Amino acid sequence: MNRRLPKLTWFGVVGITGAVLYGATVAFAVSWLHWPPTFANATGFLLAMASSYFGHRLLTFRSAVPHQQAAPRFIIQAAIGYATSQGITYLVSTYSLHYAIGICAVVLVLPALNFIVFQFWVFADGTPPSHQPGAAEPPL
């Protein structure tokens, strides 16, 4: 069995949870609290971002990297992800493509980008895998 499957499974669960939390927060804030959509969107985004940070830290990557190191990196990656989604949307609009192409591109590109950056930068402690506790010794 692929050793990455559990990590990828948790990555999906945490990502879907963040998306549902975002959508539910925005819908509730607009429909029930009568907040302006922009304020509801910002609130939903921040809640989803916090949920994703802690979910990926604890479940997906089981990281012991200090919050002072991981949290700023996570925020930087969230900003890069946002800029990437805006860039994709801009390109789709510029070339008069159907907006669904942009949605598909964002949904495919961002999770892959996030997984790679989270794995190798945000939650990486800099210790080579062969030197981490519990790692198998390399063959001689």
Number of C-alpha atoms within 10 A of each C-alpha: 4 5 7 8 10 12 17 14 13 17 21 16 17 21 20 14 16 22 18 14 19 22 17 13 20 24 18 14 19 17 13 9 11 11 15 12 14 11 13 22 19 14 16 24 19 13 16 22 20 16 19 23 24 15 20 24 21 13 17 24 19 13 18 12 15 10 13 8 14 21 18 12 17 23 15 13 18 16 12 15 18 14 12 16 19 14 14 18 19 14 13 18 14 9 8 9 12 10 13 11 14 20 15 10 15 20 12 11 15 17 15 12 15 18 19 12 16 21 17 12 16 25 25 17 17 10 9 9 12 11 11 12 8 8 10 10 10 7 4 3
